Amino acid sequence: MPDKDYQLKVLISREEIKNTVVRLAKEIKKDYRGKQPLLIGILKGSFVFMADLTRQLDLPMEIDFIKLSSYGAATKSSGKVKVVQGLKTPIKGRDVLVIEDIVDTGLTISFLLNYLRRKKPASLKLCVLTDKPSHRKTSVSIDYLGFTLPDKFIVGYGLDLNEKFRNLPDICVLEDDESS
Ligand code: IMP
């Protein structure tokens, strides 16, 4: 099937992202001084954010990833979440910080936090780059937040549409030609 034509408009520039990542890293460093947190990135979307954030964090830390089912090929949440690829690191007794690229309905992250909580970490916190609160279906408490965004579908900086656009260095709004 041929690709549709999309218009990409920069919503958050790479400079703004960088400044925000630096700000988040400062907040995290302050709270985790003297600890050795385990950062858990949610694949695939958080891989760019995780890479930039961890390089701003001069803390002793470990990193792991978990892969959850998500939207699949559509742009609306199915509400069904499952672990597709699990953690390699035991988290019992660890200070766990979850790194997520985006929270929309909140269903994905709520599922993950409940899943992790059952494994009895010493602490469990959440760092989210972008939050779209207008479609929330369950309440989510975000400890470290980058940007609050309007209800637009965004791509870039790790975020995709059908596996495309993850490599864009800016966060862009995606509008198909008929929609604007
Ligand atoms: P939630 O369960 O509705 O909060 O959705 C979270 C997941 O949906 C994220 O991890 C993303 O994979 C995906 N998602 C939600 N909104 C967007 C978006 O605007 N662009 C790209 N992916 C999105």
Backbone and ligand atoms as CSV (ligand in chain L), in Angstrom:
chain,resi,resn,atom,element,x,y,z
A,1,MET,N,N,0.848,-1.195,0.000
A,1,MET,CA,C,0.000,0.000,0.000
A,1,MET,C,C,0.893,1.258,0.000
A,2,PRO,N,N,0.636,2.238,-0.864
A,2,PRO,CA,C,1.502,3.409,-0.872
A,2,PRO,C,C,1.323,4.235,0.402
A,3,ASP,N,N,2.378,4.943,0.822
A,3,ASP,CA,C,2.280,5.791,2.011
A,3,ASP,C,C,1.379,6.981,1.725
A,4,LYS,N,N,0.607,7.361,2.740
A,4,LYS,CA,C,-0.182,8.587,2.589
A,4,LYS,C,C,0.740,9.800,2.642
A,5,ASP,N,N,0.271,10.922,2.153
A,5,ASP,CA,C,1.047,12.154,2.306
A,5,ASP,C,C,0.695,12.789,3.640
A,6,TYR,N,N,1.716,13.074,4.420
A,6,TYR,CA,C,1.485,13.721,5.703
A,6,TYR,C,C,2.198,15.058,5.723
A,7,GLN,N,N,1.615,15.973,6.495
A,7,GLN,CA,C,2.314,17.226,6.762
A,7,GLN,C,C,2.886,17.146,8.166
A,8,LEU,N,N,4.160,17.439,8.272
A,8,LEU,CA,C,4.819,17.423,9.571
A,8,LEU,C,C,5.100,18.856,9.992
A,9,LYS,N,N,4.595,19.221,11.164
A,9,LYS,CA,C,4.897,20.560,11.679
A,9,LYS,C,C,5.624,20.405,12.996
A,10,VAL,N,N,6.730,21.127,13.144
A,10,VAL,CA,C,7.484,21.014,14.394
A,10,VAL,C,C,6.645,21.588,15.537
A,11,LEU,N,N,6.415,20.763,16.535
A,11,LEU,CA,C,5.663,21.212,17.720
A,11,LEU,C,C,6.644,21.543,18.848
A,12,ILE,N,N,7.646,20.679,19.023
A,12,ILE,CA,C,8.686,20.932,20.032
A,12,ILE,C,C,10.028,20.733,19.337
A,13,SER,N,N,10.816,21.787,19.323
A,13,SER,CA,C,12.086,21.726,18.595
A,13,SER,C,C,13.122,20.919,19.375
A,14,ARG,N,N,14.159,20.507,18.673
A,14,ARG,CA,C,15.220,19.730,19.326
A,14,ARG,C,C,15.878,20.518,20.466
A,15,GLU,N,N,15.952,21.869,20.307
A,15,GLU,CA,C,16.556,22.685,21.379
A,15,GLU,C,C,15.677,22.661,22.629
A,16,GLU,N,N,14.370,22.803,22.413
A,16,GLU,CA,C,13.445,22.760,23.567
A,16,GLU,C,C,13.501,21.385,24.239
A,17,ILE,N,N,13.584,20.337,23.425
A,17,ILE,CA,C,13.665,18.984,24.004
A,17,ILE,C,C,14.932,18.888,24.847
A,18,LYS,N,N,16.045,19.368,24.291
A,18,LYS,CA,C,17.315,19.251,25.012
A,18,LYS,C,C,17.236,19.972,26.364
A,19,ASN,N,N,16.714,21.211,26.339
A,19,ASN,CA,C,16.606,21.972,27.598
A,19,ASN,C,C,15.740,21.229,28.614
A,20,THR,N,N,14.692,20.618,28.136
A,20,THR,CA,C,13.784,19.910,29.036
A,20,THR,C,C,14.431,18.639,29.582
A,21,VAL,N,N,15.174,17.954,28.742
A,21,VAL,CA,C,15.874,16.748,29.210
A,21,VAL,C,C,16.886,17.129,30.299
A,22,VAL,N,N,17.570,18.239,30.109
A,22,VAL,CA,C,18.542,18.703,31.114
A,22,VAL,C,C,17.810,19.036,32.428
A,23,ARG,N,N,16.676,19.704,32.302
A,23,ARG,CA,C,15.889,20.057,33.499
A,23,ARG,C,C,15.401,18.794,34.233
A,24,LEU,N,N,14.911,17.834,33.476
A,24,LEU,CA,C,14.431,16.588,34.103
A,24,LEU,C,C,15.576,15.851,34.789
A,25,ALA,N,N,16.729,15.820,34.128
A,25,ALA,CA,C,17.884,15.120,34.709
A,25,ALA,C,C,18.291,15.764,36.032
A,26,LYS,N,N,18.213,17.094,36.103
A,26,LYS,CA,C,18.559,17.787,37.365
A,26,LYS,C,C,17.601,17.375,38.471
A,27,GLU,N,N,16.301,17.331,38.131
A,27,GLU,CA,C,15.297,16.948,39.143
A,27,GLU,C,C,15.550,15.512,39.625
A,28,ILE,N,N,15.832,14.639,38.681
A,28,ILE,CA,C,16.038,13.226,39.020
A,28,ILE,C,C,17.301,13.053,39.860
A,29,LYS,N,N,18.378,13.731,39.435
A,29,LYS,CA,C,19.653,13.625,40.165
A,29,LYS,C,C,19.487,14.031,41.622
A,30,LYS,N,N,18.738,15.117,41.832
A,30,LYS,CA,C,18.529,15.635,43.186
A,30,LYS,C,C,17.832,14.554,44.044
A,31,ASP,N,N,16.831,13.908,43.483
A,31,ASP,CA,C,16.049,12.937,44.258
A,31,ASP,C,C,16.755,11.600,44.461
A,32,TYR,N,N,17.652,11.254,43.565
A,32,TYR,CA,C,18.270,9.915,43.627
A,32,TYR,C,C,19.723,9.952,44.111
A,33,ARG,N,N,20.137,11.108,44.656
A,33,ARG,CA,C,21.512,11.189,45.153
A,33,ARG,C,C,21.743,10.105,46.217
A,34,GLY,N,N,22.847,9.375,46.108
A,34,GLY,CA,C,23.156,8.322,47.089
A,34,GLY,C,C,22.460,7.001,46.789
A,35,LYS,N,N,21.641,6.974,45.732
A,35,LYS,CA,C,20.953,5.730,45.363
A,35,LYS,C,C,21.494,5.222,44.041
A,36,GLN,N,N,21.100,3.999,43.716
A,36,GLN,CA,C,21.536,3.403,42.447
A,36,GLN,C,C,20.288,2.920,41.705
A,37,PRO,N,N,19.587,3.876,41.055
A,37,PRO,CA,C,18.298,3.503,40.474
A,37,PRO,C,C,18.419,2.558,39.283
A,38,LEU,N,N,17.317,1.872,39.040
A,38,LEU,CA,C,17.173,1.084,37.822
A,38,LEU,C,C,16.184,1.832,36.934
A,39,LEU,N,N,16.663,2.291,35.787
A,39,LEU,CA,C,15.790,2.981,34.843
A,39,LEU,C,C,15.209,1.969,33.867
A,40,ILE,N,N,13.899,1.978,33.750
A,40,ILE,CA,C,13.232,1.042,32.833
A,40,ILE,C,C,12.569,1.839,31.713
A,41,GLY,N,N,13.062,1.641,30.503
A,41,GLY,CA,C,12.488,2.311,29.338
A,41,GLY,C,C,11.447,1.428,28.684
A,42,ILE,N,N,10.390,2.050,28.211
A,42,ILE,CA,C,9.329,1.297,27.535
A,42,ILE,C,C,9.565,1.379,26.029
A,43,LEU,N,N,9.751,0.213,25.448
A,43,LEU,CA,C,10.039,0.137,24.007
A,43,LEU,C,C,8.744,0.167,23.205
A,44,LYS,N,N,8.831,0.706,21.970
A,44,LYS,CA,C,10.076,1.208,21.416
A,44,LYS,C,C,10.238,2.714,21.641
A,45,GLY,N,N,9.109,3.378,21.883
A,45,GLY,CA,C,9.083,4.848,21.814
A,45,GLY,C,C,10.071,5.586,22.695
A,46,SER,N,N,10.474,5.000,23.836
A,46,SER,CA,C,11.302,5.775,24.773
A,46,SER,C,C,12.799,5.685,24.467
A,47,PHE,N,N,13.183,4.997,23.387
A,47,PHE,CA,C,14.620,4.727,23.232
A,47,PHE,C,C,15.454,5.993,23.038
A,48,VAL,N,N,14.932,6.990,22.343
A,48,VAL,CA,C,15.712,8.220,22.119
A,48,VAL,C,C,15.763,9.035,23.421
A,49,PHE,N,N,14.626,9.188,24.055
A,49,PHE,CA,C,14.544,9.920,25.319
A,49,PHE,C,C,15.450,9.273,26.365
A,50,MET,N,N,15.404,7.972,26.448
A,50,MET,CA,C,16.224,7.220,27.407
A,50,MET,C,C,17.709,7.500,27.153
A,51,ALA,N,N,18.096,7.471,25.894
A,51,ALA,CA,C,19.514,7.670,25.558
A,51,ALA,C,C,19.974,9.083,25.940
A,52,ASP,N,N,19.144,10.076,25.657
A,52,ASP,CA,C,19.531,11.455,25.988
A,52,ASP,C,C,19.493,11.704,27.490
A,53,LEU,N,N,18.448,11.209,28.138
A,53,LEU,CA,C,18.294,11.448,29.576
A,53,LEU,C,C,19.425,10.792,30.370
A,54,THR,N,N,19.724,9.553,30.051
A,54,THR,CA,C,20.742,8.847,30.842
A,54,THR,C,C,22.113,9.502,30.689
A,55,ARG,N,N,22.375,10.087,29.515
A,55,ARG,CA,C,23.678,10.747,29.347
A,55,ARG,C,C,23.770,12.069,30.089
A,56,GLN,N,N,22.636,12.577,30.564
A,56,GLN,CA,C,22.646,13.783,31.407
A,56,GLN,C,C,22.685,13.426,32.885
A,57,LEU,N,N,22.603,12.142,33.189
A,57,LEU,CA,C,22.482,11.728,34.591
A,57,LEU,C,C,23.792,11.111,35.072
A,58,ASP,N,N,24.595,11.892,35.766
A,58,ASP,CA,C,25.817,11.278,36.282
A,58,ASP,C,C,25.536,10.665,37.660
A,59,LEU,N,N,24.793,9.580,37.598
A,59,LEU,CA,C,24.459,8.791,38.788
A,59,LEU,C,C,24.876,7.369,38.497
A,60,PRO,N,N,25.260,6.584,39.513
A,60,PRO,CA,C,25.420,5.157,39.246
A,60,PRO,C,C,24.028,4.587,38.986
A,61,MET,N,N,23.848,3.901,37.903
A,61,MET,CA,C,22.499,3.404,37.571
A,61,MET,C,C,22.574,2.167,36.707
A,62,GLU,N,N,21.456,1.488,36.635
A,62,GLU,CA,C,21.329,0.395,35.667
A,62,GLU,C,C,20.149,0.697,34.769
A,63,ILE,N,N,20.165,0.050,33.614
A,63,ILE,CA,C,19.130,0.305,32.612
A,63,ILE,C,C,18.548,-1.019,32.141
A,64,ASP,N,N,17.248,-1.032,31.982
A,64,ASP,CA,C,16.609,-2.190,31.350
A,64,ASP,C,C,15.461,-1.670,30.494
A,65,PHE,N,N,14.925,-2.540,29.665
A,65,PHE,CA,C,13.809,-2.163,28.802
A,65,PHE,C,C,12.715,-3.199,28.913
A,66,ILE,N,N,11.510,-2.737,28.689
A,66,ILE,CA,C,10.371,-3.651,28.621
A,66,ILE,C,C,9.564,-3.264,27.389
A,67,LYS,N,N,9.005,-4.257,26.747
A,67,LYS,CA,C,8.216,-3.954,25.558
A,67,LYS,C,C,6.775,-4.345,25.805
A,68,LEU,N,N,5.885,-3.396,25.576
A,68,LEU,CA,C,4.459,-3.638,25.781
A,68,LEU,C,C,3.751,-3.556,24.444
A,69,SER,N,N,2.608,-4.200,24.362
A,69,SER,CA,C,1.799,-4.028,23.155
A,69,SER,C,C,1.209,-2.624,23.202
A,70,SER,N,N,1.056,-1.998,22.034
A,70,SER,CA,C,0.512,-0.638,22.044
A,70,SER,C,C,-0.532,-0.487,20.951
A,71,TYR,N,N,-0.553,0.649,20.310
A,71,TYR,CA,C,-1.592,0.921,19.322
A,71,TYR,C,C,-1.565,-0.016,18.117
A,72,GLY,N,N,-0.475,-0.669,17.855
A,72,GLY,CA,C,-0.360,-1.437,16.610
A,72,GLY,C,C,-0.338,-0.496,15.438
A,73,ALA,N,N,-1.154,-0.759,14.429
A,73,ALA,CA,C,-1.082,0.037,13.213
A,73,ALA,C,C,-2.048,1.231,13.222
A,74,ALA,N,N,-2.761,1.439,14.293
A,74,ALA,CA,C,-3.729,2.542,14.292
A,74,ALA,C,C,-3.289,3.665,15.223
A,75,THR,N,N,-4.034,4.758,15.247
A,75,THR,CA,C,-3.654,5.876,16.097
A,75,THR,C,C,-4.579,6.006,17.310
A,76,LYS,N,N,-5.426,5.018,17.545
A,76,LYS,CA,C,-6.287,5.034,18.740
A,76,LYS,C,C,-5.915,3.860,19.646
A,77,SER,N,N,-5.936,4.121,20.976
A,77,SER,CA,C,-5.564,3.065,21.913
A,77,SER,C,C,-6.593,1.935,21.901
A,78,SER,N,N,-6.093,0.704,21.895
A,78,SER,CA,C,-6.996,-0.447,21.967
A,78,SER,C,C,-7.433,-0.671,23.411
A,79,GLY,N,N,-6.664,-0.144,24.353
A,79,GLY,CA,C,-6.957,-0.369,25.761
A,79,GLY,C,C,-6.451,-1.710,26.248
A,80,LYS,N,N,-5.984,-2.547,25.321
A,80,LYS,CA,C,-5.471,-3.857,25.705
A,80,LYS,C,C,-3.958,-3.786,25.752
A,81,VAL,N,N,-3.397,-4.158,26.898
A,81,VAL,CA,C,-1.952,-4.047,27.074
A,81,VAL,C,C,-1.413,-5.375,27.551
A,82,LYS,N,N,-0.292,-5.775,26.997
A,82,LYS,CA,C,0.385,-6.949,27.557
A,82,LYS,C,C,1.898,-6.796,27.387
A,83,VAL,N,N,2.637,-7.574,28.197
A,83,VAL,CA,C,4.099,-7.532,28.105
A,83,VAL,C,C,4.519,-8.422,26.946
A,84,VAL,N,N,5.227,-7.833,25.997
A,84,VAL,CA,C,5.682,-8.579,24.827
A,84,VAL,C,C,7.117,-9.060,25.051
A,85,GLN,N,N,7.881,-8.250,25.745
A,85,GLN,CA,C,9.276,-8.606,26.067
A,85,GLN,C,C,9.571,-8.122,27.480
A,86,GLY,N,N,9.879,-9.067,28.364
A,86,GLY,CA,C,9.997,-8.741,29.789
A,86,GLY,C,C,11.352,-8.193,30.197
A,87,LEU,N,N,11.461,-7.851,31.482
A,87,LEU,CA,C,12.704,-7.322,32.040
A,87,LEU,C,C,13.727,-8.429,32.216
A,88,LYS,N,N,14.990,-8.058,32.147
A,88,LYS,CA,C,16.067,-9.008,32.430
A,88,LYS,C,C,16.565,-8.853,33.876
A,89,THR,N,N,16.221,-7.707,34.493
A,89,THR,CA,C,16.749,-7.387,35.818
A,89,THR,C,C,15.681,-7.604,36.887
A,90,PRO,N,N,16.014,-8.319,37.984
A,90,PRO,CA,C,15.042,-8.418,39.085
A,90,PRO,C,C,14.852,-7.030,39.720
A,91,ILE,N,N,13.630,-6.674,40.052
A,91,ILE,CA,C,13.426,-5.305,40.561
A,91,ILE,C,C,13.039,-5.270,42.033
A,92,LYS,N,N,12.912,-6.438,42.650
A,92,LYS,CA,C,12.562,-6.467,44.078
A,92,LYS,C,C,13.586,-5.671,44.878
A,93,GLY,N,N,13.114,-4.717,45.660
A,93,GLY,CA,C,14.010,-3.927,46.514
A,93,GLY,C,C,14.773,-2.824,45.785
A,94,ARG,N,N,14.546,-2.651,44.503
A,94,ARG,CA,C,15.277,-1.630,43.733
A,94,ARG,C,C,14.487,-0.315,43.692
A,95,ASP,N,N,15.242,0.784,43.497
A,95,ASP,CA,C,14.606,2.073,43.236
A,95,ASP,C,C,14.395,2.172,41.734
A,96,VAL,N,N,13.144,1.990,41.321
A,96,VAL,CA,C,12.835,1.879,39.897
A,96,VAL,C,C,12.258,3.195,39.377
A,97,LEU,N,N,12.812,3.654,38.275
A,97,LEU,CA,C,12.290,4.846,37.599
A,97,LEU,C,C,11.901,4.449,36.182
A,98,VAL,N,N,10.612,4.548,35.884
A,98,VAL,CA,C,10.105,4.181,34.561
A,98,VAL,C,C,10.208,5.395,33.637
A,99,ILE,N,N,10.726,5.147,32.436
A,99,ILE,CA,C,10.915,6.224,31.452
A,99,ILE,C,C,9.966,5.974,30.288
A,100,GLU,N,N,9.036,6.911,30.094
A,100,GLU,CA,C,8.033,6.741,29.038
A,100,GLU,C,C,8.035,7.969,28.124
A,101,ASP,N,N,7.786,7.732,26.860
A,101,ASP,CA,C,7.775,8.843,25.899
A,101,ASP,C,C,6.479,9.641,25.951
A,102,ILE,N,N,5.352,8.928,26.089
A,102,ILE,CA,C,4.066,9.638,26.023
A,102,ILE,C,C,3.002,8.919,26.834
A,103,VAL,N,N,2.172,9.709,27.498
A,103,VAL,CA,C,0.991,9.156,28.162
A,103,VAL,C,C,-0.228,9.810,27.530
A,104,ASP,N,N,-1.157,8.965,27.089
A,104,ASP,CA,C,-2.362,9.471,26.431
A,104,ASP,C,C,-3.571,9.065,27.278
A,105,THR,N,N,-4.175,7.916,27.013
A,105,THR,CA,C,-5.286,7.485,27.879
A,105,THR,C,C,-4.787,7.116,29.275
A,106,GLY,N,N,-3.522,6.741,29.370
A,106,GLY,CA,C,-2.952,6.303,30.649
A,106,GLY,C,C,-3.050,4.799,30.865
A,107,LEU,N,N,-3.716,4.103,29.948
A,107,LEU,CA,C,-3.936,2.664,30.152
A,107,LEU,C,C,-2.627,1.878,30.126
A,108,THR,N,N,-1.749,2.229,29.194
A,108,THR,CA,C,-0.481,1.491,29.063
A,108,THR,C,C,0.366,1.650,30.318
A,109,ILE,N,N,0.529,2.891,30.751
A,109,ILE,CA,C,1.433,3.127,31.880
A,109,ILE,C,C,0.823,2.606,33.187
A,110,SER,N,N,-0.491,2.694,33.329
A,110,SER,CA,C,-1.131,2.157,34.542
A,110,SER,C,C,-0.940,0.654,34.624
A,111,PHE,N,N,-1.106,-0.008,33.488
A,111,PHE,CA,C,-0.880,-1.447,33.447
A,111,PHE,C,C,0.551,-1.750,33.892
A,112,LEU,N,N,1.519,-1.025,33.322
A,112,LEU,CA,C,2.924,-1.306,33.644
A,112,LEU,C,C,3.236,-1.032,35.111
A,113,LEU,N,N,2.745,0.085,35.636
A,113,LEU,CA,C,3.045,0.406,37.041
A,113,LEU,C,C,2.459,-0.661,37.975
A,114,ASN,N,N,1.265,-1.134,37.671
A,114,ASN,CA,C,0.685,-2.207,38.493
A,114,ASN,C,C,1.496,-3.488,38.378
A,115,TYR,N,N,1.918,-3.797,37.172
A,115,TYR,CA,C,2.742,-4.984,36.913
A,115,TYR,C,C,4.049,-4.904,37.712
A,116,LEU,N,N,4.686,-3.733,37.697
A,116,LEU,CA,C,5.972,-3.574,38.400
A,116,LEU,C,C,5.768,-3.557,39.915
A,117,ARG,N,N,4.695,-2.912,40.353
A,117,ARG,CA,C,4.430,-2.824,41.792
A,117,ARG,C,C,4.312,-4.216,42.428
A,118,ARG,N,N,3.738,-5.136,41.680
A,118,ARG,CA,C,3.585,-6.512,42.208
A,118,ARG,C,C,4.929,-7.187,42.445
A,119,LYS,N,N,5.981,-6.670,41.823
A,119,LYS,CA,C,7.315,-7.260,41.993
A,119,LYS,C,C,8.085,-6.620,43.152
A,120,LYS,N,N,7.404,-5.752,43.886
A,120,LYS,CA,C,7.920,-5.186,45.142
A,120,LYS,C,C,9.244,-4.406,45.035
A,121,PRO,N,N,9.295,-3.403,44.174
A,121,PRO,CA,C,10.471,-2.526,44.172
A,121,PRO,C,C,10.493,-1.696,45.465
A,122,ALA,N,N,11.678,-1.172,45.853
A,122,ALA,CA,C,11.756,-0.322,47.047
A,122,ALA,C,C,10.997,0.975,46.784
A,123,SER,N,N,11.118,1.498,45.568
A,123,SER,CA,C,10.351,2.680,45.180
A,123,SER,C,C,10.072,2.600,43.687
A,124,LEU,N,N,9.018,3.290,43.270
A,124,LEU,CA,C,8.608,3.243,41.864
A,124,LEU,C,C,8.158,4.634,41.456
A,125,LYS,N,N,8.902,5.234,40.525
A,125,LYS,CA,C,8.541,6.576,40.063
A,125,LYS,C,C,8.450,6.585,38.551
A,126,LEU,N,N,7.860,7.660,38.049
A,126,LEU,CA,C,7.569,7.738,36.611
A,126,LEU,C,C,8.062,9.052,36.024
A,127,CYS,N,N,8.823,8.933,34.948
A,127,CYS,CA,C,9.304,10.101,34.205
A,127,CYS,C,C,8.727,10.026,32.792
A,128,VAL,N,N,8.015,11.067,32.396
A,128,VAL,CA,C,7.313,11.066,31.104
A,128,VAL,C,C,7.724,12.306,30.312
A,129,LEU,N,N,8.079,12.105,29.060
A,129,LEU,CA,C,8.470,13.264,28.255
A,129,LEU,C,C,7.259,14.090,27.843
A,130,THR,N,N,6.222,13.427,27.318
A,130,THR,CA,C,5.061,14.189,26.840
A,130,THR,C,C,3.772,13.594,27.401
A,131,ASP,N,N,2.889,14.496,27.799
A,131,ASP,CA,C,1.619,14.069,28.391
A,131,ASP,C,C,0.481,14.698,27.598
A,132,LYS,N,N,-0.483,13.843,27.182
A,132,LYS,CA,C,-1.683,14.353,26.496
A,132,LYS,C,C,-2.875,14.027,27.394
A,133,PRO,N,N,-3.162,14.884,28.389
A,133,PRO,CA,C,-4.129,14.508,29.430
A,133,PRO,C,C,-5.592,14.519,28.989
A,134,SER,N,N,-5.896,15.039,27.809
A,134,SER,CA,C,-7.314,15.247,27.487
A,134,SER,C,C,-8.102,13.964,27.242
A,135,HIS,N,N,-7.424,12.851,26.972
A,135,HIS,CA,C,-8.139,11.588,26.761
A,135,HIS,C,C,-7.914,10.577,27.873
A,136,ARG,N,N,-7.550,11.065,29.047
A,136,ARG,CA,C,-7.205,10.146,30.129
A,136,ARG,C,C,-8.383,9.246,30.491
A,137,LYS,N,N,-8.115,7.954,30.607
A,137,LYS,CA,C,-9.164,7.021,31.022
A,137,LYS,C,C,-8.918,6.502,32.428
A,138,THR,N,N,-7.705,6.738,32.933
A,138,THR,CA,C,-7.386,6.315,34.294
A,138,THR,C,C,-6.357,7.300,34.843
A,139,SER,N,N,-6.412,7.584,36.143
A,139,SER,CA,C,-5.514,8.633,36.637
A,139,SER,C,C,-4.077,8.115,36.733
A,140,VAL,N,N,-3.154,8.994,36.374
A,140,VAL,CA,C,-1.732,8.637,36.361
A,140,VAL,C,C,-0.972,9.727,37.105
A,141,SER,N,N,-0.121,9.316,38.028
A,141,SER,CA,C,0.674,10.295,38.748
A,141,SER,C,C,2.090,10.323,38.165
A,142,ILE,N,N,2.446,11.454,37.581
A,142,ILE,CA,C,3.743,11.580,36.896
A,142,ILE,C,C,4.701,12.345,37.806
A,143,ASP,N,N,5.831,11.745,38.123
A,143,ASP,CA,C,6.784,12.379,39.044
A,143,ASP,C,C,7.669,13.399,38.336
A,144,TYR,N,N,8.064,13.111,37.099
A,144,TYR,CA,C,8.923,14.018,36.331
A,144,TYR,C,C,8.295,14.147,34.948
A,145,LEU,N,N,7.861,15.374,34.605
A,145,LEU,CA,C,7.135,15.566,33.343
A,145,LEU,C,C,7.823,16.602,32.460
A,146,GLY,N,N,7.991,16.252,31.188
A,146,GLY,CA,C,8.579,17.188,30.224
A,146,GLY,C,C,7.564,18.194,29.733
A,147,PHE,N,N,6.631,17.755,28.904
A,147,PHE,CA,C,5.698,18.677,28.245
A,147,PHE,C,C,4.258,18.182,28.393
A,148,THR,N,N,3.349,19.114,28.585
A,148,THR,CA,C,1.915,18.801,28.495
A,148,THR,C,C,1.440,19.283,27.131
A,149,LEU,N,N,0.800,18.381,26.382
A,149,LEU,CA,C,0.473,18.696,24.987
A,149,LEU,C,C,-1.023,18.615,24.731
A,150,PRO,N,N,-1.463,19.343,23.694
A,150,PRO,CA,C,-2.866,19.214,23.281
A,150,PRO,C,C,-3.104,17.868,22.620
A,151,ASP,N,N,-4.350,17.570,22.334
A,151,ASP,CA,C,-4.701,16.273,21.768
A,151,ASP,C,C,-4.396,16.229,20.271
A,152,LYS,N,N,-3.140,16.071,19.950
A,152,LYS,CA,C,-2.691,15.949,18.556
A,152,LYS,C,C,-1.833,14.699,18.473
A,153,PHE,N,N,-1.847,14.036,17.346
A,153,PHE,CA,C,-0.967,12.886,17.184
A,153,PHE,C,C,0.427,13.386,16.851
A,154,ILE,N,N,1.416,12.968,17.634
A,154,ILE,CA,C,2.778,13.463,17.423
A,154,ILE,C,C,3.719,12.319,17.038
A,155,VAL,N,N,4.740,12.696,16.329
A,155,VAL,CA,C,5.778,11.732,15.925
A,155,VAL,C,C,7.148,12.386,16.101
A,156,GLY,N,N,8.171,11.545,16.016
A,156,GLY,CA,C,9.543,12.041,16.126
A,156,GLY,C,C,10.098,11.806,17.507
A,157,TYR,N,N,11.421,11.923,17.625
A,157,TYR,CA,C,12.108,11.730,18.902
A,157,TYR,C,C,11.681,10.397,19.538
A,158,GLY,N,N,11.606,9.359,18.702
A,158,GLY,CA,C,11.242,8.027,19.189
A,158,GLY,C,C,9.810,7.626,18.902
A,159,LEU,N,N,8.939,8.614,18.765
A,159,LEU,CA,C,7.506,8.317,18.561
A,159,LEU,C,C,7.217,8.063,17.088
A,160,ASP,N,N,6.311,7.116,16.857
A,160,ASP,CA,C,6.079,6.693,15.464
A,160,ASP,C,C,4.620,6.772,15.050
A,161,LEU,N,N,4.445,6.662,13.763
A,161,LEU,CA,C,3.164,6.248,13.192
A,161,LEU,C,C,3.493,5.076,12.279
A,162,ASN,N,N,2.945,3.929,12.586
A,162,ASN,CA,C,3.236,2.715,11.801
A,162,ASN,C,C,4.736,2.507,11.596
A,163,GLU,N,N,5.496,2.705,12.668
A,163,GLU,CA,C,6.961,2.494,12.677
A,163,GLU,C,C,7.749,3.543,11.900
A,164,LYS,N,N,7.089,4.573,11.429
A,164,LYS,CA,C,7.839,5.622,10.716
A,164,LYS,C,C,8.001,6.851,11.605
A,165,PHE,N,N,8.950,7.678,11.257
A,165,PHE,CA,C,9.211,8.991,11.852
A,165,PHE,C,C,9.915,8.935,13.212
A,166,ARG,N,N,10.287,7.750,13.703
A,166,ARG,CA,C,10.936,7.684,15.021
A,166,ARG,C,C,12.254,8.465,15.030
A,167,ASN,N,N,12.893,8.564,13.865
A,167,ASN,CA,C,14.223,9.169,13.787
A,167,ASN,C,C,14.196,10.686,13.660
A,168,LEU,N,N,13.025,11.314,13.593
A,168,LEU,CA,C,13.016,12.781,13.481
A,168,LEU,C,C,13.575,13.388,14.767
A,169,PRO,N,N,14.452,14.366,14.658
A,169,PRO,CA,C,15.039,14.930,15.887
A,169,PRO,C,C,14.107,15.876,16.645
A,170,ASP,N,N,13.068,16.396,15.983
A,170,ASP,CA,C,12.096,17.261,16.655
A,170,ASP,C,C,10.810,16.453,16.898
A,171,ILE,N,N,9.983,16.936,17.814
A,171,ILE,CA,C,8.652,16.343,17.960
A,171,ILE,C,C,7.710,17.113,17.048
A,172,CYS,N,N,7.054,16.370,16.167
A,172,CYS,CA,C,6.227,17.008,15.140
A,172,CYS,C,C,4.780,16.576,15.267
A,173,VAL,N,N,3.904,17.472,14.855
A,173,VAL,CA,C,2.493,17.121,14.749
A,173,VAL,C,C,2.285,16.571,13.361
A,174,LEU,N,N,1.492,15.515,13.337
A,174,LEU,CA,C,1.248,14.843,12.064
A,174,LEU,C,C,-0.187,15.112,11.646
A,175,GLU,N,N,-0.332,15.669,10.497
A,175,GLU,CA,C,-1.687,15.893,9.979
A,175,GLU,C,C,-1.738,15.330,8.595
A,176,ASP,N,N,-2.772,14.508,8.313
A,176,ASP,CA,C,-2.830,14.067,6.931
A,176,ASP,C,C,-3.467,15.172,6.104
A,177,ASP,N,N,-3.283,15.100,4.819
A,177,ASP,CA,C,-3.632,16.234,3.973
A,177,ASP,C,C,-5.115,16.579,4.010
A,178,GLU,N,N,-5.960,15.548,4.256
A,178,GLU,CA,C,-7.400,15.849,4.269
A,178,GLU,C,C,-7.832,16.498,5.578
A,179,SER,N,N,-7.029,16.332,6.668
A,179,SER,CA,C,-7.522,16.691,8.003
A,179,SER,C,C,-7.368,18.156,8.361
A,180,SER,N,N,-6.475,18.908,7.725
A,180,SER,CA,C,-6.177,20.250,8.261
A,180,SER,C,C,-7.103,21.353,7.780
L,1,IMP,P1,P,-2.020,5.193,26.291
L,1,IMP,O1,O,-2.154,3.803,26.786
L,1,IMP,O2,O,-3.273,5.668,25.593
L,1,IMP,O3,O,-1.582,6.183,27.358
L,1,IMP,O4,O,-0.965,5.184,25.133
L,1,IMP,C1,C,0.375,5.103,25.313
L,1,IMP,C2,C,1.068,4.607,24.080
L,1,IMP,O5,O,0.365,4.988,22.894
L,1,IMP,C3,C,2.432,5.250,23.961
L,1,IMP,O6,O,3.413,4.483,24.584
L,1,IMP,C4,C,2.605,5.347,22.459
L,1,IMP,O7,O,3.144,4.142,21.969
L,1,IMP,C5,C,1.212,5.484,21.898
L,1,IMP,N1,N,0.815,6.887,21.602
L,1,IMP,C6,C,-0.109,7.649,22.228
L,1,IMP,N2,N,-0.215,8.864,21.672
L,1,IMP,C7,C,0.689,8.878,20.683
L,1,IMP,C8,C,1.097,9.897,19.741
L,1,IMP,O8,O,0.596,11.042,19.702
L,1,IMP,N3,N,2.081,9.541,18.883
L,1,IMP,C9,C,2.667,8.308,18.874
L,1,IMP,N4,N,2.331,7.338,19.728
L,1,IMP,C10,C,1.345,7.620,20.629
